Amino acid sequence: MNMKDIKASGISGVNFTNWSKTFSCVPELLFAPKTNDEIAQILALATDEKKHVRVVGCGHSPSDIACTEDYMISLQHMNKVVEVDEVNKQVKVQAGITLRDLNEIHLPKYKLALSVLGSVSDLTIGGAISTGTHGTGINFGNLCSYVIELEMMDPSGKFIRCSRSENKEIFLAAVCGLGAIGIILTVTLQCESAFNLEQRQFGTTLKDVLEHLDLHVNGSEHFKFTWFPHTDGVVVSHVNRTDKPVTEVSKWRKYWDWLIDYALGYYTLEFCYWLSLFYPPLISRINSIFYWLVFSQNKRKVDASYKVFNFDCLFKQYVNEWAIPISQTKSALLQLKSWLDNTPNVYVHVPVEVRFVKSDDIYISPAYGRDTCYINIIMYRPYSRSVLYEEYWEAYEAIMGNVGGRPHWAKAHKVTAPEFVKMYPCFNTWCSIREKLDPTNMFVNPYLKRIFTF
């Protein structure tokens, strides 16, 4: 195609909004290429027109990391499984495939599964690894640490293959690269044989969990806990691989679980938080009631791995998450609890989710060089209404920063390059690789400009 035809293939007037409806943009043109050649042609057009380019996945990131006013590329049509190595349990996929399709449709055909997953699978694999998506388990890394090889394209349209044995520095920069190193075309993932997980969930107290944190962290393969602010209530989840069959559930039990989890847990919670907009002190009572009524119940289940790893994010929300050294977990949470206890005008939603991840050597992975605790906070947006969250965010980020924290790349944060230089030993290395591969800053958008401004 000539440049005129390429430009005509873009769609104008598209209003992109992320899942939580907290950030939006109207790109000049939205492209949905089906081949690598089409991507190269779009990049050539962007070069001629001096336009920035951003790749968008499913829009689940609660930040403006994908937003641009220039050219936006969706890889929704580049969502195929390219190759499966059943002997080595590796799968090569196009970057636009969603984790949901990979988990539910493709991997089961080969009796394979990913070793760990985050909370949701409505993410493209390209977006998930690029932003440092993670699950939990002290012996399990971020999702990007399971990438064996990347195929990508730089702004000039040059094809680059990278791995730990080929173009290693580019690989360590691009595998968690914020979409700033190049357009990821394919991802080769290390999997394992398909497995079931047994989950044991029960209620306890924050004090008990923190006093016995090492026992919990090392007591199962995938441990996490959720704390309910304005209470001392905690829900603990211990998950292990098992040879047990999937738990059989009667249709009446399925109906009962739906009634508890959705009719009561989802719809009622959203309505209650909406009521609290008019009288915020209700929130502490809401948190307490829902903890004891719904979430603190002892539960056991066995299911396919991805069904246990994933859970419903409920309704629209503001989200903030930082990664801190595991050794600082108790201090950080006690500081956060103390701040809430001593700030009577601030009422916050549930839960505070706490997960644990193995260290890695990926240049700007939040788990770089240290075993990591992720602490995630939420303020819901009942019926998409705005809620006050800024004071909570400011206090939380101050606490996380003081204990050596690093913000999750997919979440909205205010950290800039001078702070990142201190947080990441290889941040300057990452920046130099980015500048070498993208000297015209084609892949830079407002989110990235904040990071690169010294």
Secondary structure, 3 states (H helix, E strand, C coil): CCHHHHHHCCECCCCEECCCCCCEECCCEEECCCCHHHHHHHHHHHHHHCCCEEEECCCCCCCCCCCCCCEEEECCCCCCEEEEECCCCEEEEECCCEHHHHHHHHHHHHCEECCCCCCCCCCEHHHHHHCCCCCCECCCCCHHHHEEEEEEECCCCCEEEEECCCCHHHHHHHCCCCCCCCEEEEEEEECEECCEEEEEEEEEEHHHHHHCHHHHHCCCCEEEEEECCCCCEEEEEEEEEECCCCCCCCHHHHHHHHHHHHHHHHHHHHHHHHHHCCCCCHHHHHHHHHHHHHHCCCEEEEEEHHHHHCCCCCCCEEEEEEEEEHHHHHHHHHHHHHHHHCCCCCCCCCCEEEEEECCECCCCCCCECCCEEEEEEEEECHHHCCCCCHHHHHHHHHHHHHCCCEECCCCCCCCCHHHHHHHCCCHHHHHHHHHHHCCCCCCCCHHHHHHHCC
